[in-house]
Amino acid sequence: MRKLDSMTLAFGTEDNFAQYEQYRQTPPLAAFKNGKRVLETIFAILSHASSVYWGALSNDSSRAEAAYDNAYSASVFEWESEYQPANNFVFVPTAAVGHLSSLSNKIPVQLYPVILSQVVRAVLRALVQSNAFFKDGVSSKAWWSSDSVSEYNNISQCLQQLYKRSATLDGDADAGVLGRSTVAQRENDFLDNAVLWPLFLLYERASLRQNASRLFYWRNDERVSSRELFFYNYASAFCVESDKASQREQRRLAMTPAKSRLNVPFSNFPAFLKTFSCPSPGTLQSRCSVWKAVH
């Protein structure tokens, strides 16, 4: 929890371009002595490269233009918030800020499932295994215990079984495709499942504060509850045009298709099953508990 408590969060605007670039700065580290792990050596090399990059930006104004990249410009059209592990920092992109600025001076609770989902996801990315090398306070030290590694791997393996089952139900049971996965894919699948509970809690608490939890809304001539609206709006962010061939190609490239990214976490989330009166899974093996407090 210390890592989350010490996390920095910033919202991007066109006025803080240089400030955003400074956020991306990696602190220079002293060279590691011989005998250290390969990961530490790679990090030292990247840190040195970063210090050269920022030296060009801060020490010689004539070379500053060459030091800039287009990451900030791309964020004008990017919804996903960016987590920077070396700085324990979350940057909410210009696209989200610009969209909100045209609506309100605060995020409407009805839009939490669409907009805040990306922020919560970026915050939780600090906790996945690939970022276990960084502690709070920008310290490059592993902070996971052996029990944490074991528990995370158990959850990850459990989720893989759910996604394989989803692919089979979609008629894509190619053993060669389903047996292939990457660390990035497993972490993204984990985050898709982990984000729902904290996001749902934020939505519920905000709805109670605004006396909106008992309201009903109209969706395509159908009256829906506040909780149902949460899941409908969350699902809207996954609307993409795709067919079975494109989904199969995504799986071949170790990418989880949008349909599975939505259906598996929903079927794995008790609040969704209760809201829509879905049949509960018959066995514990049918669900993977990402959060111990969720039953």
RAKA-V589218 format. One record per pair of residues at least 12 apart in sequence whose ideal C-beta (glycine too) atoms are under 7 Angstrom apart, sorted by the first residue. I is the first residue (numbers start at 1). J is the second residue. If there is no record, write none. Layout:
# RAKA-V589218
i->I j->J
i->I j->J
This chain:
# RAKA-V589218
i->2 j->136
i->3 j->88
i->3 j->126
i->3 j->135
i->3 j->136
i->4 j->123
i->4 j->126
i->6 j->88
i->6 j->136
i->6 j->137
i->7 j->88
i->7 j->90
i->7 j->123
i->7 j->126
i->8 j->88
i->8 j->89
i->9 j->90
i->9 j->92
i->10 j->23
i->10 j->91
i->11 j->92
i->11 j->97
i->12 j->75
i->12 j->91
i->12 j->92
i->12 j->93
i->12 j->94
i->12 j->97
i->13 j->94
i->13 j->97
i->14 j->94
i->17 j->72
i->20 j->72
i->20 j->91
i->21 j->57
i->21 j->68
i->21 j->72
i->23 j->84
i->23 j->87
i->23 j->89
i->23 j->91
i->24 j->84
i->25 j->50
i->25 j->54
i->26 j->46
i->26 j->47
i->26 j->50
i->26 j->86
i->27 j->138
i->28 j->47
i->28 j->51
i->29 j->44
i->29 j->47
i->29 j->140
i->31 j->44
i->32 j->44
i->39 j->133
i->43 j->140
i->53 j->67
i->75 j->93
i->75 j->94
i->75 j->95
i->76 j->94
i->76 j->95
i->77 j->95
i->78 j->93
i->78 j->95
i->79 j->93
i->79 j->95
i->79 j->96
i->79 j->118
i->80 j->118
i->81 j->93
i->81 j->118
i->81 j->119
i->81 j->122
i->82 j->122
i->83 j->122
i->83 j->125
i->83 j->126
i->85 j->131
i->85 j->134
i->86 j->134
i->86 j->138
i->87 j->138
i->88 j->126
i->88 j->134
i->88 j->136
i->88 j->138
i->90 j->119
i->90 j->122
i->90 j->123
i->92 j->119
i->96 j->115
i->109 j->203
i->109 j->206
i->109 j->207
i->109 j->210
i->109 j->212
i->110 j->229
i->110 j->233
i->112 j->199
i->112 j->202
i->112 j->203
i->112 j->206
i->113 j->199
i->113 j->203
i->113 j->230
i->113 j->233
i->113 j->234
i->114 j->233
i->114 j->234
i->114 j->236
i->114 j->237
i->116 j->199
i->116 j->202
i->117 j->195
i->117 j->199
i->117 j->234
i->117 j->237
i->120 j->195
i->120 j->198
i->120 j->199
i->121 j->191
i->121 j->195
i->124 j->191
i->124 j->194
i->124 j->195
i->125 j->191
i->128 j->187
i->128 j->190
i->128 j->191
i->129 j->152
i->129 j->187
i->130 j->183
i->130 j->187
i->132 j->144
i->155 j->190
i->155 j->288
i->155 j->290
i->156 j->186
i->156 j->190
i->158 j->288
i->159 j->189
i->159 j->190
i->159 j->193
i->159 j->288
i->160 j->181
i->160 j->186
i->162 j->264
i->162 j->268
i->162 j->288
i->163 j->189
i->163 j->256
i->163 j->260
i->163 j->264
i->164 j->178
i->166 j->260
i->166 j->263
i->166 j->264
i->167 j->251
i->167 j->260
i->170 j->247
i->171 j->244
i->172 j->244
i->172 j->247
i->172 j->248
i->172 j->251
i->177 j->248
i->177 j->251
i->177 j->252
i->180 j->254
i->181 j->254
i->182 j->254
i->185 j->254
i->185 j->255
i->185 j->256
i->188 j->256
i->189 j->256
i->192 j->261
i->192 j->265
i->193 j->265
i->193 j->268
i->193 j->288
i->193 j->290
i->194 j->290
i->196 j->265
i->196 j->269
i->197 j->291
i->197 j->294
i->200 j->230
i->200 j->271
i->203 j->230
i->207 j->226
i->212 j->226
i->213 j->226
i->217 j->229
i->219 j->232
i->227 j->275
i->228 j->275
i->231 j->266
i->231 j->272
i->231 j->275
i->235 j->262
i->238 j->258
i->238 j->261
i->238 j->262
i->240 j->258
i->242 j->257
i->242 j->258
i->247 j->259
i->268 j->287
i->268 j->288
i->270 j->294
i->270 j->295
